[in-house]
Every structure is written in structure tokens, then in C-alpha cells.
Amino acid sequence: MRYLIAIVLLLTAAPAMAQFWAHYANERFGYELDIPPGYEGGGESDNGDGQAFYLLKSEQVLTVWGGRLLEDFEAEVAQRQRFANEENWAITYQASTPQWAVFSGQRDHRIFYQRMIPLCDGASYAAYLIEYNVRDLAAMDGVIDGLTRSFMPMGC
């Protein structure tokens, strides 16, 4: 009987154990990060700067991209924050160093979290933005930690 219970437990746990983070690397700009389990990629953008990943059942969107700095990293971060404000996001948190910047905000029942890093060439940056429903706030800590841990320039 114990063996039967063990086999049943193993079979029901197998789908959960099979959920591993995928890896995404962008060759054009030279950055990489891990993609959480269940997120489906929408395909590389036409210009090769990044990709959007969707977790449809939870209405979550993860967008990753690279871009050229217009001035310097700090100016790019400030511009991205202005864009968020123009889209009616209320920025509720922001922090930055010369190596990274992060800001997040809320609009109605949606939350966004954006992280940016300068890239090796000194003339470009990479960013990820994840948008999700307020009801998923508690569950997102592990997702954001995993994204942040794996988000880095390649080949410096």
C-alpha cells in the first residue's frame, strides 16, 4: 500500500517538478535572462531587439528588449519613467545605481515592474518589464527575484 501511495504522489508531482525556467539570450544587444515556467514567447521582434512572453491564464506579460542610449543610462531611465507616467502609471517605487535601475507602479488593477541595465558597449541598455494583476502580487516575488538574478549583459 505504501508503494502505491508513493507512486501516486510521484505521478501527481511530476508536472510541477517538470516546470523549469527557460533561457532567453538576445544576440543583437548582448543580454540574457531566464523566463519563468509557463510563459510562452511571442517570437523575436522584427528588429531583433527582444521578445514578449505571455502567461495567459494569469494575464501576465513579460517584455524584454534592448535599445541604444540616447544620452546616458540615467537619462534613459528618466525617459522610461516619463513614458510610464504618460501612460497613466503611478510610479510607487524606484531605485537605481550606475549598474541597474528599477521602478514599478500601478494603474487600476494592474502592476508593472521594470528593470534596466547598461550593456557592455556603453552605448546601449537592456530592460525587462513585467505586467500583472494586483491579485498576483504575493506570487510575483519569486518570479521577479528569478528574473533579476538572471538578467545580465553577455560577453563583458
Backbone hydrogen bonds, N-H to C=O, Kabsch-Sander energy under -0.5 kcal/mol:
donor,donor_aa,acceptor,acceptor_aa,energy
5,I,1,M,-2.2
6,A,2,R,-2.5
7,I,3,Y,-2.4
8,V,4,L,-2.3
9,L,5,I,-2.6
10,L,6,A,-2.3
11,L,7,I,-2.4
12,T,8,V,-2.2
13,A,9,L,-1.8
14,A,10,L,-1.3
17,M,13,A,-2.2
18,A,14,A,-1.6
19,Q,16,A,-1.1
20,F,18,A,-1.2
22,A,35,I,-2.4
24,Y,33,L,-2.9
26,N,31,Y,-3.2
27,E,25,A,-0.7
30,G,26,N,-1.9
31,Y,26,N,-1.3
32,E,152,M,-2.3
33,L,24,Y,-2.3
35,I,22,A,-2.7
39,Y,36,P,-1.5
40,E,54,Y,-3.1
42,G,52,A,-2.9
45,S,50,G,-2.9
48,G,45,S,-1.5
51,Q,64,V,-1.8
52,A,43,G,-0.5
53,F,62,L,-3.3
54,Y,40,E,-2.8
55,L,60,Q,-2.4
56,L,54,Y,-0.5
58,S,55,L,-1.2
59,E,56,L,-1.2
60,Q,55,L,-2.0
61,V,131,E,-2.1
62,L,53,F,-3.0
63,T,61,V,-0.5
63,T,129,L,-3.0
64,V,51,Q,-2.7
65,W,127,A,-2.4
66,G,49,D,-1.2
67,G,125,Y,-2.3
69,L,123,A,-2.7
76,E,72,D,-2.0
77,V,73,F,-2.4
78,A,74,E,-2.3
79,Q,75,A,-2.2
80,R,76,E,-2.4
81,Q,77,V,-2.1
82,R,78,A,-2.0
83,F,79,Q,-2.4
84,A,80,R,-2.0
85,N,81,Q,-2.3
86,E,82,R,-2.6
87,E,83,F,-1.3
88,N,85,N,-1.8
89,W,84,A,-2.4
90,A,106,Q,-2.5
91,I,89,W,-0.8
92,T,104,S,-2.1
93,Y,104,S,-1.6
95,A,102,V,-2.5
97,T,100,W,-3.2
100,W,97,T,-0.6
101,A,116,M,-2.0
102,V,95,A,-2.9
103,F,114,Q,-2.2
104,S,93,Y,-2.3
105,G,112,F,-1.8
106,Q,90,A,-1.8
107,R,110,R,-2.3
110,R,107,R,-2.4
111,I,132,Y,-3.0
112,F,105,G,-2.3
113,Y,130,I,-1.9
114,Q,103,F,-2.9
115,R,128,Y,-2.4
116,M,101,A,-2.8
117,I,126,A,-2.6
119,L,124,S,-2.7
122,G,119,L,-1.9
125,Y,67,G,-2.6
126,A,117,I,-2.5
127,A,65,W,-2.9
128,Y,115,R,-2.3
129,L,63,T,-2.6
130,I,113,Y,-2.5
131,E,61,V,-2.7
132,Y,111,I,-2.5
133,N,58,S,-0.5
134,V,109,H,-2.7
136,D,133,N,-2.0
137,L,134,V,-2.0
140,M,136,D,-1.0
140,M,137,L,-1.0
141,D,138,A,-0.7
143,V,139,A,-0.6
144,I,140,M,-3.0
145,D,141,D,-2.5
146,G,142,G,-2.2
147,L,143,V,-2.4
148,T,144,I,-2.6
149,R,145,D,-2.6
150,S,146,G,-1.6
151,F,147,L,-1.2
152,M,32,E,-2.3
152,M,150,S,-0.6
154,M,30,G,-2.4
